Structures are given as structure tokens and as C-alpha cells.
Amino acid sequence: MHRANNRHLRARRAALVGGAVAIAAVAAPVIAGVSAAAPAPTACQTTAFVTSAGEDKVVTIDVPTGVRNPSDIALGPSSLANEVAITPDGKTALVVLTGRAAVAVIDVATRVKTNEITVGASPQDVAITPDGKTAFVTNFGPGSVSTIDMATLTKDPVDITVGQGAQQVAINGAGTIAAVTNSTDDTVSTISVATRTKDPIDIGVGDGPSGIAFTPDGATLFVANQNGEPLPDPGKTGEVSTIDVATRTANPAISGFEHPGDVAITPDGKTAFVTNFGADYVSTIDVATRIKGATDLEAGAHPVALGITPDGTTVYAANLDTGDITQIDVATSVAITDIGVGGGPAGVAFTPCLTPVPPTTTTTSTSTTSSTTTSTTTAPSPVTPAVAPQAVGAAPSFTG
């Protein structure tokens, strides 16, 4: 992709400070209709929601089959769709619209945008608390965080001031702390979810922090420092910082990356995956030893965002300039295949795994002197969100 398009589409990395630039479509072919790819190595019945910054839409993919839904979700003109998050119950998706200073609300069941909530200038990322009650949205322009009440879908009138160049936000598994990267200040801010107040002392990290993730136990934060503001310069190195949450202390950084932009950690807490925007690959880090993997995984041009399936088997890397998703098998650390999505993918999120509830069986018996008659009635099995995987067939099944 042309450098100009790269500059405009990297919304999360603060390229869209004003949110008013025009977006040109990615040069890679846009897949019309259903785009099939090799299935991801997962039995979890989940759907991936992938934002398209260049085409103002959300693409959905049936993860077990690797099939793209032929019907995309429209977001409206000049949206510059950025990050996306899905509520724990799987009913609602929130999409950051950097170009409109808003968050779009999508009904997952009907696959329709139902609402738009105004937030701060140049919003970048969104995270939802584990109880599904509150969404936190970073605003790059004013260096603030907006909060949204998910029950009423209304924004709190008072935003939380953090550092300059607020980028990404992560919430720990206990739902007590929200952590925000401040790319201009080279710091991380922490916010009490209960009181909506920021700790007065920010934590210093590396140059241009962007991606951030808690380990599942909430003890450690991983921060990708992209080493370049406001636009990364391909060819520069970068590093990943780790922070001890209890002591609020940054440990020695992990080196060997090329403009690391995003970081995601597997549900078992063993492996961190990191995008290298400057070198078109994804790296791994052993969480226990803090050692970078010796072999990097080839991705498309300028991987910008990561998502990991709820069962922890597959990583989705969104490649901004080739307009596709690279699937990575977590167990083997092997890139499987790419799924075309077009339009500068910028964010990835997954619906919860669907697990069938065991059928309810009622047995009645009628006895006579010569015979016994038994009848069995089986109630329908509803499907409920859960992390546990289920077996799935070959046909795609889109959540909602």
C-alpha cells in the first residue's frame, strides 16, 4: 500500500489526530461475497468482528470454517473504524469511529448498527469490563478516557484525564483496574474502575507505548512500545515493557522488535503475541521467562492489531496494508493462511464461544401385567455463551 494510505489508516497509532483525513481503499483485492480460507484450529463456535478503516464497515468471519459472511455491517461515511469490543454476553459490539469522534453500537444478533455515542476527539480504543456494565474509550486528542454505561448506552458527562496521546486501554480480569497507554508522554495510566479516578502517578515505559494487555491473573501488564510518534518509521526497532501491577514498577524491557504496535496474551497466560508493524511479522514472548521467541511468524503487510479466540487456540493478526487477516495456530506457532477482508483492517474481537446445554430428558413408564411402555421426551438444547469449546460441523455458523 502507498505510504499515504498507510499514514491515514493507522488510526490507532495516532495518525488520525484530527480524524478529518480522507481514506483510500487498500490496494489488495476486496473479497466479494463469501471468502473461504483454511479453517482455524478451533472447535470454539465463535465469530470474529473485524473493523475496516478504509471502507467504513465491519467484516465478520465464522472462525471454525474460516468463511467470511457475505454481508458486511455498514457504519456510515467517514467513520474511520478503529478498535472493536464485544460484551461478555455476546449481544453487543462497540466499534470506535475515529473519524466521527464516536462509538458505534452493533446488535450482534441482527448484525445492524443501532446507535452512535459521541465521545472525545480522535477516539482510539475500547474495552468493556468483565461484568459488561461499563465501556472505557480512549481519546487521543484531549488525552482522556470516556466511560459508557452499557445498560443505558449513555456516556458519563465527565471524562477521565490521563496522559497525552491516549492510545489503548486494557481492563484486568477482576474488573478493578483500567490501564491506558499514553503514546506522547511515554507512560501508562491506571484508573480505578469503581471510582473512575486515575492514580496520580503514571508509570514510565518505552518510546511511544501503544498496545497493552494484562496477564489473565492480573499480576503483569505487557506494553508494546512502537518507538515513533505520531507515525512509526519502518526500520526502527522497538521493545515490550512489562509492569508489576502490585508495585507499579516497570521491569527491564524486552528487545528485538520492529515497531511493535499491539500485544495480546493467551487465556492460559503462557504466551504473548506482538505485532511488528515495521517488519511484517508477529513475535511471541514466553510470559514466564519474559524471553522473545527465536522464530518470528510471517504476516501480511503492516500487522496492526491482534485478537485471540476465546478458547486460546488461534490468533488473528489484522494486516493493514494487504487488507487481510493472518491466522496463527497457537499450539504450533505456525501461520496458517490469510482471510481477505479488504479496506485496512484495524481491530479484531470475538464473540464468546457457544456451548450447547445438555438436553433435558423426561422418562415415564406405564406398567401392566404383560408389558411396560416407556416414553422419552427430550427438550430442545439452548445455546449459551461459554469459554469451553464445542464440536462444530463444516458449515459456517455466524453468531447472531
N, C-alpha and C positions, 0 to 999 in steps of 0.2 A: 504494500500500500504506500501511497505517496506520503512523504513526511508531513505535508499539510493536513492530510486526513488523520494521520496518527496524532498530531497535536490536538486536533479538535475532538477526537473520540475518547481521549484519555481523561474522561470526566473525573473519575475518582482520584486521579493523581494531581488534581488542582489545575488542569489545563483549562477547565471551564470556570474560571474565576467569575466572569461576568455572566456566563450562561447565555450569551446572545449570539454566539458564532453559528454559522451555517454548517451543516454536516453533509459531507458527500458520502455516498454508499461505498461499501467495501468493494474492492475490485474482484474479490473471489466470487464465484457464481453463487447466486441465491437459489436455494433448492425450492422448486415449485412442487406443491402437493406433498406427499409423504416421502420422506427421505430415509431409506433404510440403512442401517450400519450394523456391523457385527455386535451382537448383544454384549452388554456389560456383564461381568461375572457376579451377578447378584440374583438372589431369589426374592429380594425385597420388592414388593409391589409399590413402586414409588414413581412419581412424575417429576421431572426436572423442569423448573421455570428458568428460562434464560432471557435476560434483557437484551434488546438490540438498540444500541445508542444511535446508530445510523439510520434506522428505519422506524423508530418510534413505536415499538411493539414488544410483545413478549412471545417467545417461542417456547413450546412445551414438547418434551420428549418422554416417551414411555421407556424408562430405564432398562427393564429386563430384556426388551426386544431391540432397543436402540432405534426405535421408529419415531420420527418426528410427526407430530399432529399436523395435518394439512391446513388446519385453521388457526392462524395466529391471533393474538389478542391485541387489538389496537389501543394505543394510549393517547392519541391526539398529536397534532403538529407541534414541532419544536420542543418535544419532551426531553430529548437527550437522556433516555432511560439509563440509569446507573445501577446501583445495587438493588437487591430484592431480598425479602424475608417472608417466611410463611409462619402463621400462627401454629402453636403446638397441636391444636385440634385439626389442623389441615384445612380449615374452612376459608381462610382469608390470606391473600398475598398482598404485601405492601411493596410498591416499586418507587424508588427515588427518581424524581423527574428534575434533573439538574437544570434543564433549560426553562422550567416553569416555576422554580422555587416551590415545589410541591411534592406530595407523596400521593400516588395513585392507589386506590383500593380496588382489589380484584376479588370477585366472588369465585372461589376455586371450582365450585360445583357447576356453575353456569358459564365459567370462563368469560366473564364480562366485567369490564371496568365499571364500578358502581359509584365511585366518589373520588374527589380530589381534595386533599387537605393542604392548605398553604402552610409552609414552614419558613425557615430562614433563607438567606441568599446563598445560592450555589450549594444546595444540599448534596452530600456525597454518599452516605451510607445509612443503613437502618438495621437495628437489632430489636428483637422482641423478647421480653422477659419470659422465663420458663413457665410462669403461670398464665401467660397470654394476656395479661392485663394492660401492659404498657409497652409502647414502642419508643425507642430512642433514635433520633435522627441527627446526624452531624451536619453543621452548616459551615462550609469553608469560609465564606465571605466575612461574617461577623465573628468567627471563632466561637461558635456556640453550639448547644445541643437543644433541640426541641423535643418535647415529650408529648405523646399522643395517648389519650385514654381509649383503649380498644373497645370498650363497651359502648361508648358514645361516639367514637371516631371524631373526637374533638381535640385540638391542640391546647395544651396549657398555655395561658396568655404570657407567662413569664418563661423565657428561655434561660438555660444554664450557661453562663460564660465559662469557656475553657481556654485553651491556648490558641494562638494564631494558626490559621490553616488547618482547622479541624478536618480530619480525614475519615478514618474508620472507627467503628465502635464495636466492642465485644462485651457480652454480659456473662458473668460466671454462672455455673450450673445451679448454685444456690439462689440465684436471682437477687443477690445483695449488692453487687458492685458492677458498675458500667465503666469500662476503660476506653479512653479516646486517644488516638494518636494526633499530635499537633505537628504538622509537617514543616511549618515555618519556624516554630520555636524549638524543634528537635526534642520534644518532651512527650510524656504520656500523662494525661489527667485521669483521676479516678473520681467517680461520683457514687454517692450512697443512693441506691435505688429507692429506699424507704423515705428519705428526707429530701431527695432531689438536690443535694448540696455537694459541691466539689471540695475535695481535700485541698486546703490552701497551698500545699507544696506539691508541685509537679515532679515527675521522675525523669531525669535526663537520660536520653538514649542516643542513638547514632544520627547521622545526617539524613533528614527527610523521611521520618517514620511514616509508614503508610498502613500496611496490613497488620492486624493484631488478632491474637487468639488466646483464650485461656486453655490450659490443660483441663481434662474432664474433672480432676479433683479440685480445681480452682487454685492450686498452690502456685502455679507459674504462669506468667504471660510471655508469649513469643511475639516479637515485634520485628517486622521487615523494614529495614532502613534502606530506602531506594537510592540514597546518595545523589540527590539532584533536585533542585526546585527552581521554578514550579514545574518544569518539564524535564524528565530524565534524559540524560545524554548517553545513548547506547555506546557501550565500550567502557564506561566507568564501572568500577567494582562497587559492591555494597556488602552489607552484613546483616545478621539477625541478632537482635538483643534478646536476652531473657531477663525477666524480672521476678524476684521472690516477692510474692504478693503480701505475705505476712510482715516482712521487714521493709517493703517498698524499696528494695535495693536492686539496681541493675548489675547483673553479672558480666564478666568479660564476654565480648561479642563473638559470634561465630562468623568466620570469614569464608570467602571463596565463592561469592555470588556475583551475578551481573545484573545490577539494578533490581534487587528483589522487591516485588510490589505487594504480594499477597501471601498469607500464610494460613494453613488450615491443619488441624490436628485430628487424627483418627479417634473414634469413640473409645477405643481401648487405651488411649493415651500413650501409645508406643512410638508413633511416627508423626513428624511434622512434614508437610509438603509446602514448598516455597516456589512461587513463580519467579523466573528470571526474565524480566522484560527485555533486557539488553542482549540476551543470548539465545532466546527462543527455546528454552528448556525448563523443566521442573526439577527441583532438587529435593532430596529427602534429608531429614535430620533425625537421628536416634534421640528421642526425648530424654531417656535415662542418662545417656552419656554426654549429650549435647555435641555429638560429633556428626558432621555433614557426611552424607553417603558418598562413596567414591565414584559412583556412576550417576550421571545426570540423565534425565529422561527427555527424549526429544518431543517437543510440542510444535504447534504451529507458530506463525509469526507474531511475536509480542504477546505472550500469555499474560493476561492482566488480572484474572480472577479465578478463584478456586471454590469448589464445593465437594463435599464428601457425602456419599449416600448414607442414610441413617443406620444401615447395618455395617458400615465401615469397610465395605468390600471394593468400592470403586471411587476414584477421584475424577471429577470433571474439571478440566482446565479450559477456560474461555480464551481463545486466541483472537485478539482484537483485529489484527490486520489480515488474517486469512479467513475470517468470518466463520470459524468452526469451533467445535468442542473436541478436545483430545480426551479420550477415556484412558484411565490408568488403573491396572489391576493392582490393588494394594498388596496382596499376598506375594506377588512376584515382582512388584515394582517394574512392570512392563507396560509400555504404552500400547493399547490395543488397536484402536482405529479412531478416525475422526468422523464427526457428525456435522454436516453443513448446516449452519443457521443463518449466515449472511449478516450484513448490517452492523458489524462492530460489536460483538457480544461483550458485555461489561459486568454482568453479575449472574450468579447461579445460586439457586436454592432448591430444596427438595421437599415434597410433601412427606408426611410421616409414612412409614411402612404400613401396609394394610394386612392385618392378620384375621382370618376367619374365626368367629366364635364357634366352639363345638356345638353341634346340633343338640337340641333338647328332644329326648325320646321318651314317650309315654307308652307303657305296655299294659294292656288289660287282658285278663284271662276269664273265660267263661267255661265252667266245667259241668259235664253231665256224666251219667254212669257209663256212657260209651265213648265219649270223646272230650277233648279240650280244645277250645278255639282261642287263639291268641292273635290280637291285632296290635300293630305298632304304628304310631303316628310320630313323624319327625317334623319338628318345627323348622322354618327357614333359618339359615345361619346368617345373622347380620355381620357386617364387616366393620371392624373398629380400628382406629389408628393405634399402632404399637411399633416398637422398635424391632421386635422379633421378626425374622423373615418368614415368608410363606412360599410354597412352591407355586410357580406360575406356568401358564401354557405359552404357546408360541405367539398367540395373537396379542397385539398391543392393547393395553387397558389404561386409558388416561384417567387420572384421578379427577373426579368431578363429572 
